[in-house]
Structures are given as structure tokens and as C-alpha cells.
């Protein structure tokens, strides 16, 4: 039997020490626009990805200003993932300036988009909830492979519908509400798009991405059921006030009416007339609590609390994860929001929401009457 020489032992030890670095080097580099997408990518990519989020936890993607470092991160990336629907008005200029030419994932591709025509407090968002809203959307087999993700990389982005709005309106969200992750059924579509993008960028690990995505989609479905059970105890006439208009999909999915002092972007400031109208609505309707958001200024909600005498019942997470704690993951954030709403508004034994919503949901015309 031959014995290893000291030199061989040294070489062997060096190789073992280098192994973790080699594994890390094999991970594909994924850049996401904001923290919620980063968590989704991490769940689907697992050990095969290294994820960078341009906008971190508790930070506001609406008003973010990209840096040269961000452009370098994109230039070095194997995959770029962003929301679309003009949520990140700055993202496409950043992609262009970075000369990134790899696969792009627009996570909202294929969702059932909600129309947005501005916030109208008198109409109380038109959430009459007479939709079938079964949300058994079967989006996990939505035909994501048809999305292609084989973009020509000339960055025209015509198929994303962005050019119609122009790049000059970073915070104008156009005709559709972009906050689709607030409905876990839409979250399944996000996961399918992310899965397909990862497979395109790293086909060698396709089996792992498919397995992780299937597990994660099942977790989304289980969380969706938990949320429906929790929120079933909140009377359907209840209205909720939050910092900006980011819970349209949550409202549409789970039957709770949301109002806000401003529109879809946190950059907007409510006018005195907006505030006066909202105070009238609060007094006229069954509004019993106000809620802060983690990445919007509390000043407006504090002012409403002072003028109406309503309690501030907690903090909801809309556009960013928490830096730590339960809301530091996408599913944890959704559970946290549901629990906070339940604790503030539920009436035990009260279940008039009909949260199964029929479970048929024909999407021929999206079924959404978002007249706002």
C-alpha cells in the first residue's frame, strides 16, 4: 500500500479547502429589482443561485435611484428578474445602461392584471367582490414555457408594454396595478416565470429548479388557504386604510376593501382635498382601524388617526420585506399581513366572506371590475 507523501497531503488539503469556493463560483448570479422577488428566486434557485436585490428590505422600489454599482451588478449577472407593469420605472434604463444581454424575467408575464384608473374614495375602489375568484388559477401549469424567456435582448421591451408609457414617467404605473404578488394565486405565476428563467440561464440544473418550484407553489397554496381561513372572520363590509394603494390584488383575492390617501406610488403626496374626502369616507363607512406600511412615511396615517380617533392597528408589508422576523420572507409577509388584519378586525364566529369564492374563476375577461 502506497502512503501519501506530505506534498500530496498538502495538495489534497488545498483542493478540499478550495471546494466551497469552486461550488460558490458555479452558482449563477441572479439580480432582482426588489426584496420580494429576491426571496422568490432564492426559494426556486436554492443552492444553485447567488441572489442580489437592488432594493433591499424595508426600502422603497418606487423612488429608488440606481447607482453605477447596480449597472456593474447587472453586467456580471447570469439572469435579471424584475416585476414589470411599470413598478420599477427605473429598471429598463438600468438594463440598457449596463449592456446586459442575458435572459430577462418579467415576473408579471401571464398574470390576470387588475386595471387601475386612480384611487377614488367615494367609489371605495369598486371592490364589490361578486367575482367567482376561486383562484385555483392553475397558473403553475400556465404554459410558462410559452413565455419563451428567449428575449432578443435588444431591450425594446415591446412585449412588456412599457414603451407605450415612455421612460419619462418613472412612477406612473399606467393602466394596471403592478402589485400582483399580493395575491398568492398570482404569486404562483411569478414562481413559474422565475423557474423558467432559471432553467434558461442554467439548464444543467433544470430538475432542481422544477422540483423547488413545485414545492414552493405548494407552500403558496397552503398559505393561501391559511389566509382565507383567518380573513373569513372579518365582516365583508369592513374597510381598511393604508399608506398607499398597493393592496388591490389582496383585496380582490381575499375580500377586504382597502382605501389609501394616495395612488400606486409612495412618491405621491395626498392633497388637503384627498385627506378631507378620505376622512368623510372613514366616517361614512365601516372603517375601524388604520395601518402603517413598512416603507412609507407614517405621517399621513398618524394625521388620519389624530383627526378621526381611529386606532393604528399595526404595520402591513406591501412592497418590501422586513429586514428580520416573520415578514422577512414572502410567505411570512403574507401571513403577517393576514394576522395583523385578523387581530384588528375579526369578529369570531363571523364568516360572511365566502372566501372559497366559488373556485371556478373564468378568466376570459379577467372577471375584475376595478372601476376605482
Secondary structure as GFF3:
##gff-version 3
##sequence-region A 1 372
A	DSSP	alpha_helix	6	26	.	.	.	ID=ss1
A	DSSP	beta_strand	28	34	.	.	.	ID=ss2
A	DSSP	alpha_helix	35	45	.	.	.	ID=ss3
A	DSSP	three_ten_helix	46	48	.	.	.	ID=ss4
A	DSSP	beta_strand	49	55	.	.	.	ID=ss5
A	DSSP	three_ten_helix	61	63	.	.	.	ID=ss6
A	DSSP	alpha_helix	68	75	.	.	.	ID=ss7
A	DSSP	beta_strand	79	82	.	.	.	ID=ss8
A	DSSP	alpha_helix	91	98	.	.	.	ID=ss9
A	DSSP	beta_strand	103	106	.	.	.	ID=ss10
A	DSSP	beta_strand	114	115	.	.	.	ID=ss11
A	DSSP	three_ten_helix	124	126	.	.	.	ID=ss12
A	DSSP	three_ten_helix	139	141	.	.	.	ID=ss13
A	DSSP	three_ten_helix	144	147	.	.	.	ID=ss14
A	DSSP	three_ten_helix	158	160	.	.	.	ID=ss15
A	DSSP	beta_strand	176	177	.	.	.	ID=ss16
A	DSSP	three_ten_helix	180	182	.	.	.	ID=ss17
A	DSSP	alpha_helix	184	201	.	.	.	ID=ss18
A	DSSP	three_ten_helix	203	205	.	.	.	ID=ss19
A	DSSP	alpha_helix	206	231	.	.	.	ID=ss20
A	DSSP	beta_strand	238	242	.	.	.	ID=ss21
A	DSSP	alpha_helix	248	254	.	.	.	ID=ss22
A	DSSP	beta_strand	257	260	.	.	.	ID=ss23
A	DSSP	alpha_helix	272	284	.	.	.	ID=ss24
A	DSSP	beta_strand	286	293	.	.	.	ID=ss25
A	DSSP	alpha_helix	299	308	.	.	.	ID=ss26
A	DSSP	beta_strand	311	316	.	.	.	ID=ss27
A	DSSP	three_ten_helix	326	328	.	.	.	ID=ss28
A	DSSP	alpha_helix	330	345	.	.	.	ID=ss29
A	DSSP	three_ten_helix	357	359	.	.	.	ID=ss30
###
